Amino acid sequence: MPTLPAHYRKLVIHELTGDFRTSTSVTTQAWVDPGPGQVVVRNRWAGCNAIFDKNLCRNRIRYVDVRPPYDMGIESVGEVVALGPGVTALREGDAVATTRLGTGYREYQVAEVERLIRVREATPEILTLVPTGISGMVGLERIGELRGGETVAVSAAAGGLGHIVVQVAKLAGSHVIGLTGSDDKAALLRTLGVDRVVNYRREDLRRVLAEEYPRGIDIAYDSVGGEVFDAFLDHLAMRGRLVISGHTSDFDKPVEALAQPRIYHKLYWKSASVRAFQNQAFREYFDDAARRILELYYGGRLRVLVDPTPFHGLGSIADASEYILAGRNLGKVVIRVAD
Ligand SMILES: NC(=O)c1ccc[n+]([C@@H]2O[C@H](COP(=O)([O-])OP(=O)(O)OC[C@H]3O[C@@H](n4cnc5c(N)ncnc54)[C@H](OP(=O)(O)O)[C@@H]3O)[C@@H](O)[C@H]2O)c1
């Protein structure tokens, strides 16, 4: 076991500038002993959620009120290093994944035992699954009402969320259309079994959908928004479901006002629907999805993509965040918090 420090480092928002780099700084935190039912986890790897973080830095997450100094980071994977009184379910050295706002971008965290997910090893791959992959699975299965044999279209398909969504859809026997913006990512999507890869910089998405999918899409899983959302909406099949899982393309832009027919003209005669999925609202599905997604991964049925670019230390999170926002990532971006 490592020697436990009197102080450790964490990343906080010290000012709400709207920009990650200028809003955040690394600060120190005094060691806090775990209380009854708690443990201390040494974070080894943290997952980067650039859009969420940028929204935090502008206080635009609807369910929190950010008052600096504010602790950041959601998911991490690491090892238990200290047990609180009465804790018998875990031992020092056990590998665990944790997901809770304010606990990811720091070297150590105090955590309640019931919110830890036991994993075999504290590896970056786990961060593609907990909670990102879990969100994708819940969004697709529960909100999109995934059933076998349908056509599923996924935007940002090679991203942290998207690459899990396409595989969950394939495992259910769907025909999958995957959107991406680069040839490298397109090649990778083919290796994941995506049936029709659309590089939207080379092909016109609307034309592909109109010519190759005249019956329409049964599930459109969208986290990009803007014109991709519009194209998906116009090409839903009878009883099609369009899941809004994010809107990367315009999340930090002024809201665009469009003159369009009311949305029910596009939906009613198809009995189609548009549904929003924000993981906080569907926590009741998470334990089941966590168990199943880890089972798929450990059983070798799910490939996970960790972006190969190294980000080391709390000081590198701003770089990681900008890297994602520039659309350069391939899979989940992780930060090595400790060796
Ligand atoms: N609903 C939920 O509960 C939930 C949970 C987790 C994440 N999310 C959301 O899901 C989305 C994906 O998150 P992620 O962390 O997995 O990110 P990501 O998909 O790994 O990265 C974003 C990707 O979006 C694509 N993209 C398309 N248009 C873009 C544009 N205008 N600017 C920048 N990128 C663009 C890029 O891929 P291409 O080059 O291939 O287009 C880019 O790599 C985000 O909107 C996030 O907020 C939602």
The ligand as an SDF file (V2000), in Angstrom:
LIG
                    3D

 48 52  0  0  0  0  0  0  0  0999 V2000
  -27.2310   11.8160  -22.5080 N   0  0  0  0  0  0  0  0  0  0  0  0
  -26.3230   11.4710  -21.6340 C   0  0  0  0  0  0  0  0  0  0  0  0
  -26.6140   11.0840  -20.5150 O   0  0  0  0  0  0  0  0  0  0  0  0
  -24.8940   11.5950  -22.0380 C   0  0  0  0  0  0  0  0  0  0  0  0
  -23.8680   10.8750  -21.4110 C   0  0  0  0  0  0  0  0  0  0  0  0
  -22.5580   11.0210  -21.8750 C   0  0  0  0  0  0  0  0  0  0  0  0
  -22.3010   11.8920  -22.9300 C   0  0  0  0  0  0  0  0  0  0  0  0
  -23.3270   12.6010  -23.4760 N   0  0  0  0  0  0  0  0  0  0  0  0
  -23.1420   13.5130  -24.6100 C   0  0  0  0  0  0  0  0  0  0  0  0
  -22.7530   12.7110  -25.7090 O   0  0  0  0  0  0  0  0  0  0  0  0
  -21.9380   13.4690  -26.5700 C   0  0  0  0  0  0  0  0  0  0  0  0
  -20.6800   12.6900  -26.8220 C   0  0  0  0  0  0  0  0  0  0  0  0
  -19.8610   12.7210  -25.6450 O   0  0  0  0  0  0  0  0  0  0  0  0
  -18.4440   12.0080  -25.6230 P   0  0  0  0  0  0  0  0  0  0  0  0
  -17.7780   12.4450  -24.3630 O   0  0  0  0  0  0  0  0  0  0  0  0
  -18.5990   10.5760  -25.9160 O   0  0  0  0  0  0  0  0  0  0  0  0
  -17.6920   12.7700  -26.8010 O   0  0  0  0  0  0  0  0  0  0  0  0
  -17.1900   12.1440  -28.1460 P   0  0  0  0  0  0  0  0  0  0  0  0
  -18.3650   11.6130  -28.8950 O   0  0  0  0  0  0  0  0  0  0  0  0
  -16.0640   11.2220  -27.8500 O   0  0  0  0  0  0  0  0  0  0  0  0
  -16.5720   13.3920  -28.8770 O   0  0  0  0  0  0  0  0  0  0  0  0
  -17.3540   14.2720  -29.6070 C   0  0  0  0  0  0  0  0  0  0  0  0
  -17.3870   13.8420  -31.0880 C   0  0  0  0  0  0  0  0  0  0  0  0
  -18.4880   14.4990  -31.6770 O   0  0  0  0  0  0  0  0  0  0  0  0
  -18.2420   14.5780  -33.0640 C   0  0  0  0  0  0  0  0  0  0  0  0
  -18.7130   15.8730  -33.5780 N   0  0  0  0  0  0  0  0  0  0  0  0
  -19.6930   16.0170  -34.4790 C   0  0  0  0  0  0  0  0  0  0  0  0
  -19.9180   17.3130  -34.7210 N   0  0  0  0  0  0  0  0  0  0  0  0
  -19.0470   17.9940  -33.9710 C   0  0  0  0  0  0  0  0  0  0  0  0
  -18.7860   19.3850  -33.8130 C   0  0  0  0  0  0  0  0  0  0  0  0
  -19.4770   20.3190  -34.4540 N   0  0  0  0  0  0  0  0  0  0  0  0
  -17.8040   19.7350  -32.9380 N   0  0  0  0  0  0  0  0  0  0  0  0
  -17.0820   18.8110  -32.2450 C   0  0  0  0  0  0  0  0  0  0  0  0
  -17.3070   17.4800  -32.3680 N   0  0  0  0  0  0  0  0  0  0  0  0
  -18.2710   17.0850  -33.2210 C   0  0  0  0  0  0  0  0  0  0  0  0
  -16.7600   14.3610  -33.2950 C   0  0  0  0  0  0  0  0  0  0  0  0
  -16.6300   13.0830  -33.9260 O   0  0  0  0  0  0  0  0  0  0  0  0
  -16.7100   12.9610  -35.5270 P   0  0  0  0  0  0  0  0  0  0  0  0
  -15.4960   13.6610  -36.0410 O   0  0  0  0  0  0  0  0  0  0  0  0
  -16.6760   11.5150  -35.7720 O   0  0  0  0  0  0  0  0  0  0  0  0
  -17.9820   13.6050  -35.9730 O   0  0  0  0  0  0  0  0  0  0  0  0
  -16.1880   14.2810  -31.8850 C   0  0  0  0  0  0  0  0  0  0  0  0
  -15.1110   13.3920  -31.7810 O   0  0  0  0  0  0  0  0  0  0  0  0
  -21.7480   14.8240  -25.9070 C   0  0  0  0  0  0  0  0  0  0  0  0
  -22.6850   15.7300  -26.4590 O   0  0  0  0  0  0  0  0  0  0  0  0
  -22.0560   14.5500  -24.4520 C   0  0  0  0  0  0  0  0  0  0  0  0
  -22.5130   15.6950  -23.7800 O   0  0  0  0  0  0  0  0  0  0  0  0
  -24.6050   12.4520  -23.0600 C   0  0  0  0  0  0  0  0  0  0  0  0
  1  2  1  0
  2  3  2  0
  2  4  1  0
  4  5  1  0
  4 48  2  0
  5  6  2  0
  6  7  1  0
  7  8  2  0
  8  9  1  0
  8 48  1  0
  9 10  1  0
  9 46  1  0
 10 11  1  0
 11 12  1  0
 11 44  1  0
 12 13  1  0
 13 14  1  0
 14 15  2  0
 14 16  1  0
 14 17  1  0
 17 18  1  0
 18 19  2  0
 18 20  1  0
 18 21  1  0
 21 22  1  0
 22 23  1  0
 23 24  1  0
 23 42  1  0
 24 25  1  0
 25 26  1  0
 25 36  1  0
 26 27  1  0
 26 35  1  0
 27 28  2  0
 28 29  1  0
 29 30  1  0
 29 35  2  0
 30 31  1  0
 30 32  2  0
 32 33  1  0
 33 34  2  0
 34 35  1  0
 36 37  1  0
 36 42  1  0
 37 38  1  0
 38 39  2  0
 38 40  1  0
 38 41  1  0
 42 43  1  0
 44 45  1  0
 44 46  1  0
 46 47  1  0
M  CHG  2   8   1  16  -1
M  END
$$$$
